[in-house]
Amino acid sequence: MISKELLDILACPKCKSDLKFEKEENILICKNCKLIFPIIDDIPVLLIEEAKPLDQNDKYYR
């Protein structure tokens, strides 16, 4: 689980906007870039190359 303090300082590596933590799937989402960043072993992987695109049909796309 990611701490609130860490979430407060994390930013999208591409556009520098805030990331949204989705606890259920253990991912971070950049709504601006429409990217999903994985969290592996409680460590956010904020590499653009490792991000997956947020699909329009995804429930987090809104």
Biopython code that builds the backbone (N, CA, C, O; Angstrom):
import numpy as np
from Bio.PDB.StructureBuilder import StructureBuilder

atoms = [
    (1, "MET", "N", (0.846, -1.189, 0.000)),
    (1, "MET", "CA", (0.000, 0.000, 0.000)),
    (1, "MET", "C", (0.886, 1.245, 0.000)),
    (1, "MET", "O", (1.900, 1.303, 0.695)),
    (2, "ILE", "N", (0.491, 2.218, -0.776)),
    (2, "ILE", "CA", (1.257, 3.450, -0.886)),
    (2, "ILE", "C", (0.772, 4.443, 0.170)),
    (2, "ILE", "O", (-0.429, 4.620, 0.370)),
    (3, "SER", "N", (1.710, 5.071, 0.827)),
    (3, "SER", "CA", (1.351, 6.037, 1.867)),
    (3, "SER", "C", (0.826, 7.335, 1.245)),
    (3, "SER", "O", (1.134, 7.668, 0.100)),
    (4, "LYS", "N", (0.043, 8.039, 2.019)),
    (4, "LYS", "CA", (-0.515, 9.330, 1.581)),
    (4, "LYS", "C", (0.613, 10.322, 1.298)),
    (4, "LYS", "O", (0.527, 11.109, 0.355)),
    (5, "GLU", "N", (1.667, 10.285, 2.109)),
    (5, "GLU", "CA", (2.807, 11.188, 1.921)),
    (5, "GLU", "C", (3.487, 10.947, 0.571)),
    (5, "GLU", "O", (3.869, 11.895, -0.116)),
    (6, "LEU", "N", (3.635, 9.682, 0.200)),
    (6, "LEU", "CA", (4.255, 9.360, -1.086)),
    (6, "LEU", "C", (3.350, 9.782, -2.234)),
    (6, "LEU", "O", (3.819, 10.352, -3.220)),
    (7, "LEU", "N", (2.063, 9.506, -2.111)),
    (7, "LEU", "CA", (1.121, 9.911, -3.156)),
    (7, "LEU", "C", (1.127, 11.417, -3.374)),
    (7, "LEU", "O", (0.960, 11.886, -4.499)),
    (8, "ASP", "N", (1.320, 12.168, -2.303)),
    (8, "ASP", "CA", (1.328, 13.623, -2.411)),
    (8, "ASP", "C", (2.497, 14.156, -3.236)),
    (8, "ASP", "O", (2.398, 15.235, -3.819)),
    (9, "ILE", "N", (3.600, 13.415, -3.292)),
    (9, "ILE", "CA", (4.764, 13.914, -4.030)),
    (9, "ILE", "C", (4.962, 13.248, -5.391)),
    (9, "ILE", "O", (5.760, 13.721, -6.201)),
    (10, "LEU", "N", (4.238, 12.148, -5.650)),
    (10, "LEU", "CA", (4.374, 11.481, -6.941)),
    (10, "LEU", "C", (3.702, 12.290, -8.044)),
    (10, "LEU", "O", (2.668, 12.923, -7.830)),
    (11, "ALA", "N", (4.304, 12.257, -9.216)),
    (11, "ALA", "CA", (3.738, 12.945, -10.376)),
    (11, "ALA", "C", (3.992, 12.110, -11.618)),
    (11, "ALA", "O", (4.913, 11.293, -11.654)),
    (12, "CYS", "N", (3.191, 12.316, -12.608)),
    (12, "CYS", "CA", (3.367, 11.619, -13.882)),
    (12, "CYS", "C", (4.728, 11.998, -14.467)),
    (12, "CYS", "O", (5.054, 13.183, -14.547)),
    (13, "PRO", "N", (5.523, 11.009, -14.877)),
    (13, "PRO", "CA", (6.835, 11.326, -15.437)),
    (13, "PRO", "C", (6.758, 12.008, -16.808)),
    (13, "PRO", "O", (7.731, 12.612, -17.258)),
    (14, "LYS", "N", (5.613, 11.912, -17.459)),
    (14, "LYS", "CA", (5.470, 12.497, -18.794)),
    (14, "LYS", "C", (4.999, 13.953, -18.739)),
    (14, "LYS", "O", (5.589, 14.824, -19.379)),
    (15, "CYS", "N", (3.925, 14.216, -17.965)),
    (15, "CYS", "CA", (3.339, 15.559, -17.963)),
    (15, "CYS", "C", (3.439, 16.271, -16.610)),
    (15, "CYS", "O", (3.085, 17.444, -16.492)),
    (16, "LYS", "N", (3.918, 15.561, -15.605)),
    (16, "LYS", "CA", (4.108, 16.109, -14.248)),
    (16, "LYS", "C", (2.810, 16.402, -13.496)),
    (16, "LYS", "O", (2.836, 17.087, -12.474)),
    (17, "SER", "N", (1.683, 15.897, -13.981)),
    (17, "SER", "CA", (0.424, 16.110, -13.253)),
    (17, "SER", "C", (0.267, 15.059, -12.151)),
    (17, "SER", "O", (1.031, 14.096, -12.081)),
    (18, "ASP", "N", (-0.725, 15.259, -11.303)),
    (18, "ASP", "CA", (-0.975, 14.337, -10.199)),
    (18, "ASP", "C", (-1.408, 12.966, -10.710)),
    (18, "ASP", "O", (-1.997, 12.839, -11.784)),
    (19, "LEU", "N", (-1.101, 11.945, -9.913)),
    (19, "LEU", "CA", (-1.514, 10.589, -10.223)),
    (19, "LEU", "C", (-2.620, 10.176, -9.270)),
    (19, "LEU", "O", (-2.624, 10.560, -8.101)),
    (20, "LYS", "N", (-3.549, 9.396, -9.776)),
    (20, "LYS", "CA", (-4.657, 8.895, -8.948)),
    (20, "LYS", "C", (-4.355, 7.441, -8.601)),
    (20, "LYS", "O", (-4.063, 6.635, -9.485)),
    (21, "PHE", "N", (-4.425, 7.110, -7.318)),
    (21, "PHE", "CA", (-4.172, 5.752, -6.853)),
    (21, "PHE", "C", (-5.474, 4.962, -6.851)),
    (21, "PHE", "O", (-6.461, 5.376, -6.244)),
    (22, "GLU", "N", (-5.468, 3.829, -7.531)),
    (22, "GLU", "CA", (-6.619, 2.930, -7.539)),
    (22, "GLU", "C", (-6.252, 1.715, -6.699)),
    (22, "GLU", "O", (-5.533, 0.819, -7.143)),
    (23, "LYS", "N", (-6.760, 1.710, -5.491)),
    (23, "LYS", "CA", (-6.410, 0.702, -4.489)),
    (23, "LYS", "C", (-6.790, -0.714, -4.929)),
    (23, "LYS", "O", (-6.021, -1.654, -4.731)),
    (24, "GLU", "N", (-7.978, -0.865, -5.526)),
    (24, "GLU", "CA", (-8.470, -2.189, -5.930)),
    (24, "GLU", "C", (-7.504, -2.915, -6.860)),
    (24, "GLU", "O", (-7.257, -4.111, -6.704)),
    (25, "GLU", "N", (-6.963, -2.182, -7.826)),
    (25, "GLU", "CA", (-6.094, -2.804, -8.825)),
    (25, "GLU", "C", (-4.615, -2.517, -8.587)),
    (25, "GLU", "O", (-3.754, -3.000, -9.322)),
    (26, "ASN", "N", (-4.332, -1.733, -7.563)),
    (26, "ASN", "CA", (-2.950, -1.404, -7.203)),
    (26, "ASN", "C", (-2.205, -0.770, -8.384)),
    (26, "ASN", "O", (-1.150, -1.242, -8.806)),
    (27, "ILE", "N", (-2.785, 0.305, -8.895)),
    (27, "ILE", "CA", (-2.205, 1.023, -10.032)),
    (27, "ILE", "C", (-2.276, 2.523, -9.770)),
    (27, "ILE", "O", (-3.020, 2.987, -8.906)),
    (28, "LEU", "N", (-1.488, 3.263, -10.533)),
    (28, "LEU", "CA", (-1.545, 4.724, -10.531)),
    (28, "LEU", "C", (-1.984, 5.160, -11.920)),
    (28, "LEU", "O", (-1.540, 4.602, -12.923)),
    (29, "ILE", "N", (-2.852, 6.150, -11.974)),
    (29, "ILE", "CA", (-3.392, 6.607, -13.251)),
    (29, "ILE", "C", (-3.116, 8.088, -13.441)),
    (29, "ILE", "O", (-3.326, 8.902, -12.541)),
    (30, "CYS", "N", (-2.641, 8.416, -14.636)),
    (30, "CYS", "CA", (-2.531, 9.816, -15.037)),
    (30, "CYS", "C", (-3.709, 10.087, -15.967)),
    (30, "CYS", "O", (-3.753, 9.592, -17.093)),
    (31, "LYS", "N", (-4.651, 10.870, -15.486)),
    (31, "LYS", "CA", (-5.844, 11.182, -16.287)),
    (31, "LYS", "C", (-5.500, 12.101, -17.462)),
    (31, "LYS", "O", (-6.164, 12.067, -18.498)),
    (32, "ASN", "N", (-4.465, 12.915, -17.296)),
    (32, "ASN", "CA", (-4.057, 13.842, -18.339)),
    (32, "ASN", "C", (-3.461, 13.102, -19.546)),
    (32, "ASN", "O", (-3.840, 13.368, -20.687)),
    (33, "CYS", "N", (-2.539, 12.185, -19.293)),
    (33, "CYS", "CA", (-1.860, 11.437, -20.362)),
    (33, "CYS", "C", (-2.591, 10.154, -20.738)),
    (33, "CYS", "O", (-2.260, 9.511, -21.733)),
    (34, "LYS", "N", (-3.593, 9.785, -19.931)),
    (34, "LYS", "CA", (-4.335, 8.534, -20.137)),
    (34, "LYS", "C", (-3.392, 7.334, -20.077)),
    (34, "LYS", "O", (-3.396, 6.474, -20.957)),
    (35, "LEU", "N", (-2.573, 7.300, -18.998)),
    (35, "LEU", "CA", (-1.626, 6.204, -18.795)),
    (35, "LEU", "C", (-1.865, 5.539, -17.449)),
    (35, "LEU", "O", (-2.272, 6.185, -16.483)),
    (36, "ILE", "N", (-1.603, 4.231, -17.402)),
    (36, "ILE", "CA", (-1.701, 3.445, -16.179)),
    (36, "ILE", "C", (-0.296, 2.981, -15.820)),
    (36, "ILE", "O", (0.392, 2.367, -16.635)),
    (37, "PHE", "N", (0.122, 3.278, -14.591)),
    (37, "PHE", "CA", (1.428, 2.864, -14.104)),
    (37, "PHE", "C", (1.254, 1.750, -13.072)),
    (37, "PHE", "O", (0.458, 1.893, -12.144)),
    (38, "PRO", "N", (1.980, 0.652, -13.218)),
    (38, "PRO", "CA", (1.841, -0.446, -12.260)),
    (38, "PRO", "C", (2.540, -0.151, -10.939)),
    (38, "PRO", "O", (3.436, 0.690, -10.864)),
    (39, "ILE", "N", (2.115, -0.854, -9.913)),
    (39, "ILE", "CA", (2.787, -0.825, -8.616)),
    (39, "ILE", "C", (3.191, -2.268, -8.340)),
    (39, "ILE", "O", (2.335, -3.143, -8.218)),
    (40, "ILE", "N", (4.474, -2.512, -8.243)),
    (40, "ILE", "CA", (4.989, -3.869, -8.050)),
    (40, "ILE", "C", (5.717, -3.930, -6.717)),
    (40, "ILE", "O", (6.643, -3.159, -6.465)),
    (41, "ASP", "N", (5.288, -4.855, -5.867)),
    (41, "ASP", "CA", (5.867, -5.001, -4.525)),
    (41, "ASP", "C", (5.880, -3.676, -3.773)),
    (41, "ASP", "O", (6.876, -3.313, -3.148)),
    (42, "ASP", "N", (4.761, -2.958, -3.841)),
    (42, "ASP", "CA", (4.580, -1.656, -3.170)),
    (42, "ASP", "C", (5.500, -0.562, -3.699)),
    (42, "ASP", "O", (5.701, 0.452, -3.032)),
    (43, "ILE", "N", (6.059, -0.757, -4.889)),
    (43, "ILE", "CA", (6.932, 0.253, -5.493)),
    (43, "ILE", "C", (6.299, 0.724, -6.810)),
    (43, "ILE", "O", (6.114, -0.074, -7.728)),
    (44, "PRO", "N", (5.966, 2.017, -6.901)),
    (44, "PRO", "CA", (5.413, 2.529, -8.152)),
    (44, "PRO", "C", (6.462, 2.492, -9.268)),
    (44, "PRO", "O", (7.589, 2.956, -9.095)),
    (45, "VAL", "N", (6.073, 1.937, -10.401)),
    (45, "VAL", "CA", (6.967, 1.874, -11.557)),
    (45, "VAL", "C", (6.572, 3.032, -12.474)),
    (45, "VAL", "O", (5.643, 2.920, -13.273)),
    (46, "LEU", "N", (7.292, 4.136, -12.341)),
    (46, "LEU", "CA", (6.943, 5.356, -13.081)),
    (46, "LEU", "C", (7.829, 5.542, -14.306)),
    (46, "LEU", "O", (8.386, 6.616, -14.531)),
    (47, "LEU", "N", (7.946, 4.502, -15.073)),
    (47, "LEU", "CA", (8.670, 4.559, -16.339)),
    (47, "LEU", "C", (7.647, 4.623, -17.459)),
    (47, "LEU", "O", (6.745, 3.789, -17.529)),
    (48, "ILE", "N", (7.782, 5.596, -18.325)),
    (48, "ILE", "CA", (6.826, 5.760, -19.417)),
    (48, "ILE", "C", (6.769, 4.494, -20.268)),
    (48, "ILE", "O", (5.705, 4.125, -20.765)),
    (49, "GLU", "N", (7.910, 3.830, -20.437)),
    (49, "GLU", "CA", (7.966, 2.610, -21.247)),
    (49, "GLU", "C", (7.169, 1.463, -20.618)),
    (49, "GLU", "O", (6.733, 0.552, -21.323)),
    (50, "GLU", "N", (6.978, 1.503, -19.309)),
    (50, "GLU", "CA", (6.252, 0.441, -18.598)),
    (50, "GLU", "C", (4.760, 0.759, -18.441)),
    (50, "GLU", "O", (3.983, -0.105, -18.033)),
    (51, "ALA", "N", (4.366, 1.972, -18.756)),
    (51, "ALA", "CA", (2.966, 2.382, -18.613)),
    (51, "ALA", "C", (2.117, 1.760, -19.715)),
    (51, "ALA", "O", (2.587, 1.482, -20.818)),
    (52, "LYS", "N", (0.855, 1.554, -19.373)),
    (52, "LYS", "CA", (-0.100, 1.043, -20.360)),
    (52, "LYS", "C", (-1.105, 2.147, -20.661)),
    (52, "LYS", "O", (-1.463, 2.921, -19.773)),
    (53, "PRO", "N", (-1.558, 2.222, -21.903)),
    (53, "PRO", "CA", (-2.550, 3.250, -22.231)),
    (53, "PRO", "C", (-3.888, 2.953, -21.573)),
    (53, "PRO", "O", (-4.294, 1.798, -21.444)),
    (54, "LEU", "N", (-4.550, 3.999, -21.169)),
    (54, "LEU", "CA", (-5.874, 3.893, -20.576)),
    (54, "LEU", "C", (-6.885, 3.833, -21.714)),
    (54, "LEU", "O", (-7.022, 4.783, -22.484)),
    (55, "ASP", "N", (-7.574, 2.738, -21.812)),
    (55, "ASP", "CA", (-8.535, 2.509, -22.885)),
    (55, "ASP", "C", (-9.829, 3.274, -22.609)),
    (55, "ASP", "O", (-10.215, 3.442, -21.452)),
    (56, "GLN", "N", (-10.494, 3.733, -23.657)),
    (56, "GLN", "CA", (-11.750, 4.482, -23.498)),
    (56, "GLN", "C", (-12.831, 3.647, -22.834)),
    (56, "GLN", "O", (-13.754, 4.195, -22.232)),
    (57, "ASN", "N", (-12.729, 2.333, -22.935)),
    (57, "ASN", "CA", (-13.726, 1.447, -22.328)),
    (57, "ASN", "C", (-13.387, 1.125, -20.879)),
    (57, "ASN", "O", (-14.170, 0.473, -20.188)),
    (58, "ASP", "N", (-12.246, 1.570, -20.422)),
    (58, "ASP", "CA", (-11.808, 1.301, -19.056)),
    (58, "ASP", "C", (-12.656, 2.112, -18.073)),
    (58, "ASP", "O", (-13.022, 3.253, -18.357)),
    (59, "LYS", "N", (-12.965, 1.522, -16.925)),
    (59, "LYS", "CA", (-13.823, 2.216, -15.951)),
    (59, "LYS", "C", (-13.136, 3.449, -15.360)),
    (59, "LYS", "O", (-13.813, 4.302, -14.786)),
    (60, "TYR", "N", (-11.823, 3.565, -15.484)),
    (60, "TYR", "CA", (-11.083, 4.710, -14.940)),
    (60, "TYR", "C", (-10.933, 5.849, -15.956)),
    (60, "TYR", "O", (-10.373, 6.894, -15.625)),
    (61, "TYR", "N", (-11.415, 5.665, -17.161)),
    (61, "TYR", "CA", (-11.214, 6.644, -18.232)),
    (61, "TYR", "C", (-11.894, 7.978, -17.921)),
    (61, "TYR", "O", (-11.395, 9.023, -18.340)),
    (62, "ARG", "N", (-12.992, 7.973, -17.215)),
    (62, "ARG", "CA", (-13.772, 9.183, -16.934)),
    (62, "ARG", "C", (-12.948, 10.333, -16.468)),
    (62, "ARG", "O", (-13.485, 11.408, -16.198)),
]
sb = StructureBuilder()
sb.init_structure("model")
sb.init_model(0)
sb.init_chain("A")
sb.init_seg("    ")
for serial, (resi, resn, name, xyz) in enumerate(atoms, 1):
    if name == "N":
        sb.init_residue(resn, " ", resi, " ")
    sb.init_atom(name, np.array(xyz, "f"), 0.0, 1.0, " ", f" {name:<3s}", serial, name[0])
structure = sb.get_structure()
